Amino acid sequence: MKKQVLIAGGGIAGMAAALGASHAGWDARLFERAAVFSEVGAGVQLGPNVVRRLQAWGLQKALQQVAAVPQQLVARSALSGRVLASAPLGQSMVERYGAAYVTIHRADLHAVLHSAAQERADIYINPGQEVTELLGTERVTTIRTSANKVVEGDALMLADGVWSKLRAAVLGDPSRPRVSGHLAYRALLSMADIPVGWRSNEVTVWLGPRMHAVHYPVRRGEMMNIVVIVEGPVPQDLEQWDHAANAQVLEQALADCSSNLQDLIRIVPAAGAQWRLWPLSDRAPIQGPDAMAQGLVGLIGDAAHPMRPYLAQGAGMAIEDAAELQRALAMDDLDIGLRLRRYALNRWERNARVQARSIRNGNIFHATGPLRWGRDLAMGMLGSRLMDVPWLYSGEGSSASTL
């Protein structure tokens, strides 16, 4: 009889976990509180480390139909507008790392994973049912859903995000995610609504004191994703993903920036689009495998290791987690608890490294004073070498570990 994993949460991490389990020969039963699957409109960057994983699941064609493939990464000074450094993407990334660097609408990435899951007979998706209670996690895992259904499985994966309601029951950690004090203003525009001079097939990052901005194409290049992250007061209702944002507040925050960057920001309301506000919260880098698995219960994606977006790897690490989960669940000679232990051993250090590097990158992006001058000088001298991340793009964090 096939083993069965229960999955709490149907976002990117949950869908990826279901695909990983299915490819390992398990049944996957996924429970999502929303009655209709949807993702908030925003862009996601996927490095070649992540694209290779999607290719391995047979999703290359589906990805190509919805993603954009930027040809260059450009860093600019937010104050002067001048180019600090650039690095090639496109074919250069394929040659170096075996896959492209792509940018994609979050909803499109979720749809690719969701469609792939629907096509597999051993994945059972249950929308409108939130996992509300863990009834037992010893010999089997038993859950209760918001529809008052009691379901048993051989293992349970928590994929319910940064504000996971189930994490504390598994890890015995009642702490809440920490507030970063960084606010992300997000907007999506049709390329047709953007002045010709701003249309590009590049990832452009503007670095300034206590802020930065990034924009890149999504949806086959038909739309542009713009994100501006500033440091400032945090709204009270942090658990809400989206907040209506005031364009005037953002414009005031960027008053000292270059006129070019200010012009870009004004394009959003001029095109009839709106800014949405996303307060950034994370947790400290995880300290060991126990943060990713306890007995028959594992954690995946933001439920385990929420991170800041300054390495553009939040969704990527969730997909890498699912790839390692696939490898672990397929180890039929091990008890299930040991399989999840193997999963955690093989993932925690890489996730912790990405969390720590993301925090460090944020400090560099938002640097002031001498640190900012040193950053700009180093980028001018070393250029693309500072912008490449071989340890990240060439690996998957799946090296063997001892139990």
C-alpha positions in Angstrom: 0.0 0.0 0.0 1.3 3.4 -0.9 2.5 5.8 1.8 0.5 9.0 2.2 1.8 12.5 3.1 -0.6 15.2 4.3 0.2 18.8 3.3 -1.0 21.8 5.2 -1.1 24.8 2.8 -1.5 25.1 -1.0 0.8 27.9 -1.9 4.0 27.5 -3.9 5.7 25.4 -1.1 2.7 23.2 -0.6 2.2 22.5 -4.3 6.0 21.8 -4.7 5.8 19.4 -1.7 3.0 17.5 -3.3 4.9 17.2 -6.6 8.0 16.0 -4.8 6.1 13.4 -2.8 4.3 12.2 -5.9 7.6 11.8 -7.8 8.8 9.8 -4.8 6.0 7.3 -5.2 3.8 8.6 -2.4 0.2 9.8 -2.4 -0.2 13.4 -1.4 -3.3 15.0 0.2 -3.1 18.7 0.2 -5.4 21.0 2.3 -5.7 24.7 1.6 -7.9 27.1 3.5 -8.9 29.2 0.5 -11.8 27.9 -1.5 -10.2 29.1 -4.8 -6.5 28.9 -5.4 -4.9 32.3 -6.1 -1.7 34.1 -5.6 -1.2 37.8 -4.9 0.1 39.6 -8.0 3.8 40.0 -7.7 7.0 39.0 -9.4 9.4 36.2 -8.5 12.9 35.7 -9.6 14.1 32.1 -10.1 17.7 31.3 -10.3 19.1 28.4 -12.4 19.3 26.3 -9.2 15.4 26.5 -9.1 14.8 26.2 -12.8 16.8 23.0 -13.0 14.4 21.5 -10.4 11.4 22.5 -12.3 12.9 21.0 -15.5 13.5 17.7 -13.6 9.7 17.6 -12.9 9.0 18.0 -16.6 7.9 21.7 -16.3 10.3 23.3 -18.7 7.7 23.9 -21.5 5.1 25.2 -19.0 7.6 27.5 -17.6 8.7 28.8 -20.9 5.1 29.7 -21.8 4.7 32.1 -18.9 8.2 33.3 -17.8 10.5 36.0 -19.0 14.3 35.5 -19.5 16.1 38.7 -18.7 19.4 39.2 -20.5 21.2 41.3 -18.0 21.4 42.3 -14.3 22.1 46.0 -13.9 22.8 47.8 -10.6 22.4 51.6 -10.4 22.8 54.2 -7.8 19.4 55.4 -6.6 20.8 58.8 -5.8 22.7 59.6 -9.0 21.1 57.1 -11.4 24.5 56.0 -12.7 25.3 52.4 -13.5 27.4 50.8 -10.7 27.9 47.3 -12.3 26.2 44.8 -14.6 26.3 41.1 -15.2 25.1 38.9 -18.1 22.1 36.6 -17.6 20.3 34.9 -20.5 22.5 32.4 -22.4 25.4 33.1 -20.1 23.5 31.6 -17.1 22.6 28.5 -19.2 26.2 27.9 -20.1 27.5 28.4 -16.6 24.8 26.7 -14.6 22.8 24.5 -16.9 19.6 26.6 -16.8 18.3 30.1 -17.4 17.6 32.8 -14.8 13.9 33.6 -15.2 11.5 36.1 -13.9 7.8 35.2 -13.5 4.5 36.4 -12.1 3.9 34.6 -8.8 0.4 33.6 -9.9 1.9 32.0 -13.0 4.5 30.0 -11.0 1.7 28.8 -8.7 -0.4 27.9 -11.7 2.4 25.9 -13.3 2.8 23.9 -10.1 -1.0 23.6 -9.5 -1.6 22.3 -13.1 1.2 19.8 -12.8 -0.3 18.6 -9.5 -3.8 18.2 -11.0 -2.4 16.0 -13.7 -1.0 13.5 -11.3 -3.5 10.8 -10.0 -1.7 10.5 -6.7 -2.2 14.1 -5.6 -5.5 15.0 -4.0 -6.2 18.7 -3.6 -8.7 19.9 -1.0 -9.5 23.6 -1.3 -11.6 25.3 1.3 -10.2 23.1 4.1 -7.6 24.4 6.5 -5.7 22.1 8.7 -6.8 23.4 12.1 -5.4 20.9 14.6 -2.8 18.2 14.9 -4.4 15.3 16.8 -1.5 12.9 16.7 2.0 12.7 15.3 3.5 9.4 16.6 2.8 6.2 14.7 0.8 8.1 12.1 -0.1 11.7 11.7 -3.7 12.7 12.3 -5.2 16.1 11.5 -8.5 17.8 11.8 -9.6 20.2 9.1 -11.9 23.3 9.1 -14.6 21.0 7.6 -14.3 18.9 10.8 -12.8 16.0 8.9 -10.2 13.8 10.6 -7.6 12.5 8.3 -4.7 10.1 8.9 -1.4 10.0 7.0 2.1 8.5 7.2 3.7 11.9 7.4 2.7 15.6 7.5 4.3 18.6 5.9 3.6 22.1 7.1 3.5 24.5 4.2 1.4 27.2 5.8 3.8 30.1 5.4 5.5 32.6 7.5 2.5 33.0 9.8 2.1 29.3 10.3 -0.5 28.4 12.9 0.8 24.9 13.3 4.5 25.4 13.6 4.4 26.1 17.4 2.6 22.8 18.0 5.4 20.9 16.2 8.5 22.8 17.3 7.4 23.9 20.7 8.3 27.4 19.6 5.6 30.0 20.3 7.6 32.9 19.0 6.2 35.1 16.2 8.1 36.1 13.1 10.2 39.1 13.7 9.4 42.5 12.1 12.2 43.7 9.8 11.1 47.4 9.6 11.3 47.1 5.8 8.2 47.8 3.7 7.9 46.6 0.1 5.8 48.6 -2.3 4.8 46.5 -5.2 3.2 47.2 -8.6 2.6 45.4 -11.8 2.2 47.3 -15.1 1.5 46.3 -18.6 4.5 47.0 -20.8 2.1 48.7 -23.2 1.4 51.3 -20.5 5.0 52.1 -19.9 6.9 54.8 -21.9 9.1 53.1 -24.5 12.3 54.2 -22.8 11.5 52.2 -19.7 10.7 49.0 -21.5 13.5 46.5 -21.1 14.4 42.8 -20.8 16.7 43.4 -17.8 16.6 43.1 -14.0 17.5 46.5 -12.8 18.3 47.2 -9.1 18.6 50.8 -7.7 20.6 51.0 -4.5 20.2 53.9 -2.1 20.4 54.9 1.6 17.9 52.8 3.6 16.0 51.8 0.4 16.3 50.0 -2.9 14.1 49.4 -6.0 14.1 46.6 -8.5 12.1 46.1 -11.7 12.0 43.3 -14.3 9.7 41.8 -16.9 7.3 39.0 -16.2 4.6 37.1 -18.1 6.7 36.6 -21.3 7.8 40.2 -21.1 4.3 41.6 -21.4 4.3 43.1 -17.9 6.8 44.8 -15.6 7.1 44.1 -11.9 8.3 47.0 -9.8 9.2 46.7 -6.1 10.5 49.5 -3.9 11.6 48.6 -0.4 12.0 51.3 2.2 12.7 51.3 5.9 9.9 52.8 8.0 7.0 52.3 10.4 5.3 49.0 10.1 1.5 48.6 9.9 -0.3 46.9 12.8 -2.0 44.1 10.9 1.2 42.3 9.9 -0.4 39.0 9.1 -2.2 40.5 6.1 -0.2 39.9 2.9 -1.5 43.0 1.1 -2.2 46.6 2.1 -3.4 49.5 0.1 -0.4 51.8 -0.3 -0.3 55.6 -0.7 1.7 56.6 -3.8 2.4 60.0 -2.2 4.0 58.5 0.8 6.3 56.5 -1.4 7.2 59.5 -3.5 8.1 61.5 -0.4 10.3 58.6 0.7 12.2 58.8 -2.6 12.5 62.6 -2.7 16.3 62.6 -2.6 16.6 59.9 -5.3 17.5 60.5 -8.9 14.9 62.1 -11.2 15.0 59.0 -13.3 14.0 56.7 -10.5 11.3 59.2 -9.4 10.0 59.2 -12.9 9.7 55.5 -12.9 7.7 55.6 -9.6 5.3 58.1 -11.0 4.6 55.8 -14.0 2.6 53.5 -11.7 -0.3 55.9 -10.9 -0.1 57.5 -14.3 -0.8 54.1 -15.9 -3.8 53.6 -13.7 -2.1 51.0 -11.5 -1.9 50.9 -7.7 0.9 50.3 -5.3 0.4 47.4 -2.8 2.2 47.3 0.5 4.0 44.2 1.9 5.6 44.5 5.4 8.6 42.2 5.5 8.9 39.7 8.3 11.3 36.9 8.8 13.0 34.6 11.4 16.6 34.3 12.4 18.6 31.8 10.3 17.6 28.3 11.5 20.0 26.7 13.9 19.7 23.0 13.1 17.7 20.2 11.5 15.1 20.1 14.3 13.7 23.4 12.9 12.7 21.5 9.7 11.5 18.1 11.0 10.3 16.5 14.2 9.3 12.9 14.1 6.7 12.4 11.3 6.2 16.1 10.7 8.3 18.3 8.4 8.3 22.0 7.6 8.9 23.4 4.2 9.3 26.9 2.7 8.4 29.9 4.8 6.9 27.8 7.6 10.4 26.6 8.3 12.7 29.4 7.2 11.1 32.7 6.1 13.7 35.0 4.7 14.1 38.5 3.4 14.0 39.0 -0.4 17.5 40.4 -0.8 18.8 37.2 -2.5 15.6 36.5 -4.4 15.4 33.0 -3.2 12.3 32.6 -1.0 10.3 30.6 -3.5 13.4 29.0 -4.8 14.3 27.5 -1.4 10.8 26.1 -1.0 11.1 24.4 -4.4 14.6 23.1 -3.4 13.1 21.8 -0.1 10.5 19.9 -2.2 13.3 18.3 -4.3 15.1 17.1 -1.2 11.8 15.9 0.3 11.3 13.8 -2.9 14.8 12.2 -2.5 14.2 11.5 1.2 10.7 10.0 0.9 12.0 7.7 -1.8 14.5 6.1 0.7 12.3 3.0 1.2 14.9 1.2 3.4 14.5 3.9 6.2 11.7 4.4 8.6 9.6 7.5 7.8 10.9 9.5 10.7 14.4 8.9 9.5 13.5 9.9 6.0 12.3 13.3 7.3 15.4 13.5 9.4 17.4 13.0 6.3 15.4 15.7 4.6 16.1 18.2 7.4 19.8 17.3 7.6 20.3 17.9 3.9 18.4 21.2 3.9 18.9 23.2 7.1 22.4 24.5 6.5 21.8 25.7 3.0 18.5 27.5 4.1 20.3 29.1 7.0 23.1 30.3 4.7 20.6 31.8 2.3 18.7 33.5 5.2 21.9 35.0 6.6 23.1 36.1 3.1 19.7 37.7 2.5 20.0 39.8 5.7 23.6 40.7 4.8 22.6 41.7 1.2 19.8 43.9 2.6 22.4 45.8 4.8 24.6 46.3 1.7 21.7 47.3 -0.6 20.5 49.9 2.0 24.0 51.0 3.1 24.7 54.6 4.1 27.9 56.6 4.6 31.3 54.9 4.2 29.8 51.5 3.7 27.8 52.8 0.7 30.9 54.4 -0.8 32.8 51.2 -0.3 30.0 49.2 -1.9 29.9 51.5 -5.0 33.7 51.4 -5.4 33.8 47.6 -5.1 31.0 47.2 -7.6 32.8 49.5 -10.1 36.1 47.5 -9.7 34.8 43.9 -9.6 31.6 44.3 -11.6 29.9 41.0 -12.5 32.0 39.0 -10.1 30.3 40.6 -7.2 26.9 39.9 -8.7 27.4 36.2 -9.4 26.6 33.6 -6.7 28.2 30.3 -7.8 27.6 28.5 -4.5 23.9 29.2 -4.8 23.3 28.8 -8.5 25.4 25.6 -9.0 23.9 23.6 -6.1 20.7 22.4 -4.6 21.7 21.8 -1.0 21.3 18.0 -1.5 24.7 16.7 -0.4 24.6 13.5 1.6 24.4 13.8 5.4 24.9 11.2 8.2 22.0 10.3 10.3 
